[in-house]
Amino acid sequence: MSAFLADAWMALRRKPLSLAGLGLLSFFALVAASAPVLAPPPPQARDAYLIPQDGYSPDPLRPSARHWFGTTEQQYDLYYGIVWGSRTAFDIGVKVVFVSLAVGVLVGGLAGFYGGWVDELLMRLTDVVMALPSIILAVVIVTVRGPGLENVVLALAAVSWPSYARLVRGDVLTVKEREFVLAARALGAGDMRILFGHVIPNSIYPVLVVASLNTGAVVLSAAALSFLGLGAPVGYADWGQLISMSRNWILGASGSPLAYWHTVVIPGTAIFLFVLGWNLLGDAFRDILDPRQK
């Protein structure tokens, strides 16, 4: 284990951008963990994720000592939304990737291991899902089930698993012919023990690299759904929701296009840096886990 960590650290040191990605995600993780300290919820708040309002004026307020990042329309505090929105981003990203990865590994593993009609049936199902535009299918699922972050997670997981299934199936087809698998079968090991104890553990590393790269894309898709009004409810600490509440001020005020720049630039920058961090860290995972890079 220590040798693996040493190799991982050396791989990170060889690529400063990978260290930058790790630093960005560490920063957001620290903000998410310290959210109750950095932005304490109001004493009578029924949900800490609901952004406090300082009035109901449709005009946003610029950054000030009272509101460090300013406010959106209806006077929702941007600083509070950014801090607590970091928890929402991690929550959505981790849940979607975990569920879609679990389904993809199961489907791809069974298809590649058994082959025949099992492979044909599961792969045709995978092709059907992949043939539909993922964001359109996610919008349809959320529209049918109703807006809400839980349905956003379900919809994004439902459109994300086929890529994992395809990747796992290809690796399983190769690994199941290796000598250690044949030896386990000769010793009397059952199919499930061989599949989950030997084949999948030796096929999952490329999938983990893809999962780390997809986490940022998942958060971006969730923000898009919130911007369309299909995600978090109004006033919930979600970065896509913050941009949605500022859509009327993207062009600023009459005669002053930069009057309310903070309503879009601040949450947009948070999304950009979060997604960038996952993409840079995914490159590091590829260098660490892919033996062909050594």
LINRAWO-V24945 format. One record per helix or strand of 3 or more residues. SS is the DSSP state (H for helix, E for strand). FROM is the first residue (numbers start at 0). LEN is the number of residues. Records with the same first field share a line. If there is no record, write none. Layout:
SS = FROM-LEN / FROM-LEN
//
This chain:
H = 1-13 / 15-18 / 34-4 / 72-3 / 77-37 / 115-16 / 133-12 / 148-27 / 178-8 / 190-12 / 204-23 / 238-6 / 246-3 / 261-28 / 290-3
//
